[in-house]
Amino acid sequence: MELLRGLPSKSASLVVTSPPYNIGKEYEKRRGIQAYIDWQRSVITECHRALADDGSICWQVGNYVENGSILPIDILLHPVFEGLGMKMRNRIVWHFEHGLHCTKRLSGRYEVILWYTKTDDYFFNFDPIRVPQKYPGKKHFKGPKAGMHSCNPLGKNPGDVWIFPNVKSNHIEKTGHPCQFPIELVERLILSLTEAGDLVVDPFMGVGSTQAAAILNGRRTAGAETVESYFGIAEERIRQAEQGILKVRSRETPVFDPAKAGKSLTTAPWLLTV
């Protein structure tokens, strides 16, 4: 809140963050659910004040879990953004393959990014985040465009389901933070929702993934963190990003490479045929 209150009104082009989920992690104080919503409202309200008229807020959240029952945090917080007059442009699903293994319900393998804009006149350019076409050689077979390519040669819109590996022990970006999000994820938001030199703010910056992504892509950035050890890691990652030596997972890296897996692959016995 100290950071946000110190920002001039309408100075940030993008606020992107992943706040605590109120599940008792080491960096948060667990609250009653209404107290949690009220606290988030106070933070989101300040973010809205600091946001430029053509800016965006991206709130990456998961589930609140209590006694084995889940409550999606995006459902809890949507009325807060709506109450500020913000409009949801996308509910982006981030899918990943690894996480805790549940025994009494299906294991959670996704989180969501709520993308809101302050006005209808917002900045958005998906050219920098286009992904390869599935059928790049496909052509129109009839009509005035017969024989011409039917897809954009620059690539296609990535859609609202994003598949990135989450940052676990073997991830090149892994630090001591238990819930670190990948630079690749926040980079896609920064590239499509801001321009070079714009200010990107993360009020819950953790170990500085947002800051690193912003620096690597020529944006200005500001962030806040209350855990001193995480702040120290963030400072070092920011320094490495400035020097161009930060280890980052390449955007061209496949999520899974069967060739590298080799003989480590296994087959479930019920899928075998005799």
N, C-alpha and C positions, 0 to 999 in steps of 0.2 A: 504493500500500500504506500510505503514511503517513496518507492521508485515511481509508481504511477502518478501520485499526487505532484511529483516534481516535473512531470512531463507537460509541456505546453499543450493546450487544447488543439486537437486536430493535427498533431505533429507526426503520428505514426501511420504508415501506410498499411501495415499488417501487424496484428497481434496474434501470435500462434503459441500455444502452450498445451501442456498436459498436466492439469492440476491433480492434487492428491484425490484418491477415490474414496476416502473415509473408511478404509478397511484395516487400519491399524499398522501401517508400515512405519519404519523407524523415523521417517521424516515428517510424520503427521500426528496430530492429536485427534483421536476419534471423538466425534460429536454426535448428538442426536440428529436425526435426518433433517428436521426442520432447521436446526442451527447450522447444519452444513449448507443447506440451500441458501439461507440468509447470508452466510459468510461469502459464498460464491457470488451472490447477487452484488455484494459490496465491491468485490473485485471486478466483476464484469461491468458494473456501472462506471467505474473509473477507467476501464479500458475503452468503453464507448466514448467517454468524454475526450480521451486522448487520441481517438481514431479520426483520421481525415475523412472528409465526406465521401471520397471515392475508395475508401479503404475497406478491409475485410478483417473479421475475427474468425480464427479457426481454433476450436476447442476440442482437443482429442481426449476422449474419455472411454471408460470401460463400464464395469458393473459394480454397484454397491452390493456386498454380500453380507447377509446376516442370518445365522442359524441355518445355513444351507440354502436359503432363498435368495434369489438375485433380483435386483431392481436396476434396470438400465439408467445410468446417470444422464444420458441424453434426454430421456423422457422427463426427468426431474428438472433439468435446466432449460429446456426449450421455452417454457413460459417466461423465464427471466429475460431471455433475449427478445422474445416477442413483446414483452412489456416495455422494452426500450425502443420499440418500433423497428427493430431489425428484421430482415427477411432472410430466411434460409434458402441458400442457392443449391446446396447439395448436402446430403448426409452420406459421407464417404465411408465405405467399409474397408478397413485395413485387415486383410486376412493373413495369418501366419500359421505355420505348421506345428510349432512346438510350444509347450507350456505345461502347467500343472495337469496331472492326470486325475480326473474326478472318478469317483466310484458310485455316486448316487445320482449323477446327472451327466449329460454329455459335456465333455471337456470344452472349455471356452477357447476358441481359436480365432477370435476377431475382436477388434475395438472399432470405434467410430470417430470420425472427425466431422464436427458440425461446422459448416462454413456459412457464416452470416455476413451480410453487407449492411452498411449504414444507410445507403440510399440506392436508388435504381441506377444511378450513374456511377458505376463502380469499375475499377480497372480489372481486366481479365484478358490474358493472352495465353492460349494453350499451345501455341507453336513451339515454345522451348521445351515442352514436356510431351510432345507427340511420341508415340511408340510405333514400332514397325508394323506395317500392314500385314495381315495374315496371308493375303493373296496379292502381293504387290504387282503381279503381272496381269491381273484380271482386267478385261476390257469390255466395253459395251459391244453387244453383238447385233444391235439393230438401231434404227433411228439415226438422227443427224450426227450423233457422236460415235457411230459404229466404228470399231477399230481403235478408238481412243481409250486410254486408261480410265477406269471407272473409280479409281481411288486417288486420294491426294498423295503425290509422290513424297511429300515430306513426312508422311506417317499419319496415324489416326489419333483421334481423341482417346485418352486412356480410360475414359469411363469412370464410374464411381465405385468400382471395386478394385482396390490396389493390393497387390501381392508382394510384400517385402518380408524377408526373414526378420524376426524379432531379435533383439540383441541379447544373445545367450553367451555361454562361456567360450564357445569357439568362434564368435563373431570378432572380426578384426577391430571393431570399434569399442569392444567391451571395456568398461571401467568398473569401479566399485559400486556404482549405483544399481539397485535391484530392479528398477523399472525404466531403464533408459530407452528412448526411442531412436530409431536409426536416422542418420543424417539424410539418407536417401528419401525418406518420407517427408521431412520438413523442407528439403530442398525443392521437391516438386511443388509445394505450396508457394515458396518464395519465388521461384522462377515464373510461375503463372500469375501471381497476384501482386507482384511489385516490379519496379524498374530499378536499374542501377542507381545507387545513391539514396534510395528510399530507406526509411527507418523501419526496422523489424524489431518488435518488442516481445519478450517472453517473461511474464511475471513469475513463473515457477521454473526457472531455467535449469535446475538440477546440475548436471555436469556440462552444460553449455552446448548441447547439440544444435540448438537453434542459432546460437551465436556463431558457431563454427560454419554452419551452412550459409549464413548471411555473409560472413567474411569471405568465404571461398567464392561467392558469387557477386562480389562488389557492392554489397548493401551495408548500410550502417546498422548498428544493433545496440540494444540495451536489454539488460536482464537483471533479475534479483533472485537470490537464494539465501535461505536461512541456516542451512547446515554447512558449517565451516569447511568440513572435509570435502564436500561436493564442490563448494566454491573454489577451493584450491585446485581441484581437478579441472574445473571449468577454465580457470585462469591459464593453466598449462595448455589446455587444448586450444584456447583462443590464440595463445602465443604461437603454437605450432601451425595453426591455420594461417596466421599472418605470414609465417615463414614458408608456407607451402610444403610442410613436412608432416602434416597430420595424416594418420592412417585412416583411410575412408574406403568403405566398400564401393567398388566401381558400379555405376549404373548399368554397365554392360554385363555384369556377372549374373549368370543364370541362378535361379533360386535352388535348383537341384540339378546336378550333373551325374547321370547314371554311369558314365564312363569312369569317373573318379570313384564312385561308390564301389564298383567292381564286385568282388565276391562277398562284400559285407552285406549285400542285399539278401533278405530272407523272404520266404513265402509262407503265408499262414497255412497250417496243415489242412484247414477245411477248403482251401482253394486248389489243393493238389488233386490230380486225376489219377486213377489207377488203370 
